Amino acid sequence: MDFEGIKAKLEEYKNEGKTMFTSSSFQSHSIVLLHILSRIDKSIPVYFINTGFHFPETLKFRDEIVDRFGLNLVDLKPNTPKIQQRDAAGRFLYASDPDYCCHLNKVIPMDAVLAEHDIWINGVRGDQSAVRKAMQVEQPAPHNTVRFHPMLDWNSRMIYQYQKEFDLPRHGLEAKGYLSIGCEPCTRPFDPEMEEREARWSGMNKVECGLHTSLVK
């Protein structure tokens, strides 16, 4: 979907009285959608799931982008304190049960946001994983909401061309080989033998955090 198509769809939602929000992990490729939205409506809330485990470079990049694009940022934090995110041996759940760690820190907080809105503008792309390739541009989500996936038919080349056209900044860790960046304890630099998103959960046989598997129908 191109810029004009996204703009028209958002205007349609607005005219229907729908409440909208978007979310972002604030990586280089994900800020393309944020830039597009900033050109259409800067008031749309942008939720950043602040797990408490992010790289300092991600937080710095987030603040830079928010300031540069004039975004309406909402810092979304989990309700479960870190002291309760340990297993019986005292290890953080990201080391022993990464699926549950993602559920506590990402899925539960975002589920609460969905309950308060009608439309989730989500930047998933079909070329990122098999799960995402099977998605539709508009897809039902919990709480009678709709996920709107305007970037679903974009690919990495289109992302690069947009970044180049608008001279968008890059996440500081890209120069160190990080292409898909999640929480610091789990993320590793990209290896050519990996799928792109495997680097977020190195050695864990995991490519999704649950946002796009649990919070979708």
N, C-alpha and C positions, 0 to 999 in steps of 0.2 A: 504494500500500500504506500503510495507516495504522499508527499506533504499535503497536497490539496485534498486527497482522500481522507487522510487522518483528520484534517481540519473540519471537513464536512461532517464526519462521523461524530466528532466531539460537539459540534454545534447541534447536531440532531439530538444527542443525549441531553444537552443543556436545555433545548427547547422542550424536551419531554419532562423536565424537572428532575433529571437524574443527578445524584451526587456522585462525583468522580474522585478517584485518587490514583496515584501511581506509586511504584516502589522502585528502588534502585540499589544495586550493590556498589555503585560508583567505581566501575572499571572503565577503561578507555572505550570499549565497544558499547557499554551501556549508556554512556552519556550522549550518544547520538539521539536516542529517544528523548532524553531530558532537554536537549537543545531544541528539538522539534517542538516539544510542548511549551518551552519558554517563548517560542515565536508565536504561539497560538493563545495561550492563557497561563500567565505566570502564577495565578492564584491556586491552581490545582495542587493539592498537598502532595509532597514527595516524601514517602516513608522510607527511612533508612533503618534497617533492622540492626540495631547496635547490640550485638551479642556480648560485647565486652572482651572479645578475643581477636579483634581486627588488628591488622598491621597498622602501625603509626602512619605509614605512608598512605594508607587508604583513608584514614581520618583527615589527613592534611589535604588530600586530593578532593575529598568530599567538600571540605570548607572552601577550597578554591573554586570549585564548580558552582556551589551554591551562591557565592559572592559574584562570580562572573556572569551567571545566567539569571540572577535575581530570583532564585527558586524559593518556594514556600516549604522549607524543610521541616519534617517532623521526625525527631529522634525516637525510635521505637525500641524500648528495652524490655527484656523478659521479666516476668514477675517472680520467677524462681531464683532466689539468691544463689550465688556461686557455691556457698558452703553446702547447699543441698544438691549440688550437681556433681557429686562424687559417688563412686561405688563402694562396696563393702571394704575394699582394700585401701580406700582413700584416694584412688586415682580419679582425675576428672573424667567425666563421661565421654569426652571426645576421644579419649584413649581406649576405653573399654566398650562403649556402646554409642558410636557416633550417630546412629539413627535417632536414638532417644535424645541425644544432645541437641541435634537439629530440631527435633520436635519441641523441646522445651524452649529453645532460644529463638526459633524462627516461626514454626507452624502455629503454635498457640498464640503468640502475640499478633500474628497476621490474621488469624481467624477472627480475633476480636475487632480488628480494623474492618474486615469484610462485613461484619455484622452491622456496622455503622454507615455503610455506603452501598450504592447501587452498582457502580462500575469500577472494576479494577483494570486500569490501563497497564498492561504488562508487556515487557519487551522481549519475551521469548522468541527465538528464531528456530525455524524448522531444521536448519543445518547443524544445530548444536547437539542434538541427541535424538534417539529413536522416539523417546517419550514426547518430545516437543514436535517432531515431524508429524506425529499423529494428531496434533491439536488442530482446532478450527479457529478462524479469525474471531468469532464470537462463541464463547463456550460457557455453559452454566457452571456456577460455583455455589458453595454453601451459602445459606441465609438468603436464598432467592436472588443472589447477585449474578452479575455477568462479568466474565473475564474478556477483555478486549485486547487482542494480540495484533497490533498494527504492523509489527516488524516480522511477522511470521514468515513472509516470503522473501525477506532480505537475506543476503549471504555476506560472508566476510569481505568480499571484494566491494560490495555496495557500501558496507560500513566504512571501509578504508577510503573510498571515494568521497563520501560525505565528510569524513574527518578532514580530508585534505582540502575540500572545497571551502569549509568554514574554519580551517586552521584550529581545530580543537586540540586542547592539551592532552597529554598522555599520562597515565598513572606512572608514578615514579619507579615502580618495581618492574615495569616492562623491560627496561634496559638491562635488568639482571636476569632475564629469562622467564619471568612470570607472565603467563598469558591469560590464565583464568585464576582469579584471586578470591579466596574466601577467607576463612579464619586462619590466623597465623599458625596455630599448632598443627593444623592439618595440611596446609597448602605447601606445595613444593614447586620449584621451577619446572617448566614444561620439558618433557622428554619426547622426542619424535616418535617413540614407540607407543606413546599414550594417545588416547582420545583427549581432546582439549580440556574437557571438564574433569577428567580423572586427576589432574594435578591438584584439584581442590581437596581431594581425599586420598592422598597418595597411599597406595598399598591397601586400600580398604574395600576394593570392589564396589565402589559407590560413585555415582555421577549426579545424583539429585538429592536435595536436602529435605524434600517433602512438600515444599510450597507448590510444586507443579505436579504432584502426585496425590497428595491428600486434599489440597484445596481446589479441587476441580471435579466436575462430574462428567 
